[in-house]
């Protein structure tokens, strides 16, 4: 009689968990990239750097 899989073993769980964590990290990196490259953030950082470089001693 053939033996059917029971699907009760956790053999592939670690790989699936790593794949999901990698996808979540990539999605978060994409969102952060969009935020940092937005016009408001770029303008704010540029103004901050220009103000820091124009300080006279």
C-alpha positions in Angstrom: 0.0 0.0 0.0 1.5 3.4 -0.9 2.4 5.9 1.8 0.8 9.3 1.5 2.3 12.4 2.9 0.8 13.6 6.1 1.8 17.3 5.8 2.4 17.4 9.5 6.2 17.9 9.3 7.8 21.3 9.4 10.6 20.5 7.0 10.1 23.6 4.8 9.0 26.1 7.3 12.4 27.8 7.9 12.8 28.4 4.2 9.3 29.9 3.9 9.9 32.1 6.9 13.1 33.4 5.5 11.4 34.1 2.1 8.6 36.1 3.8 11.1 38.0 5.9 13.1 38.8 2.8 10.1 40.0 0.9 9.0 42.2 3.9 12.5 43.7 4.1 12.5 44.5 0.4 9.1 46.1 0.6 10.2 48.2 3.6 13.3 49.3 1.8 11.2 50.3 -1.3 8.9 52.4 0.9 11.9 54.1 2.6 13.5 54.8 -0.7 10.4 56.5 -2.0 10.1 58.6 1.2 13.7 59.7 1.2 13.6 60.6 -2.5 10.4 62.6 -2.1 10.6 66.3 -2.9 9.8 67.4 0.6 12.6 65.3 2.2 15.2 66.2 -0.4 14.4 69.9 0.0 14.6 69.7 3.8 17.9 67.8 3.8 19.3 70.3 1.2 18.3 73.3 3.4 19.7 71.6 6.5 23.1 70.9 4.8 23.3 74.4 3.3 22.6 76.0 6.6 25.2 73.8 8.3 27.8 74.7 5.7 27.1 78.5 5.9 27.8 78.7 9.6 30.6 81.3 10.2 33.0 80.9 13.1 
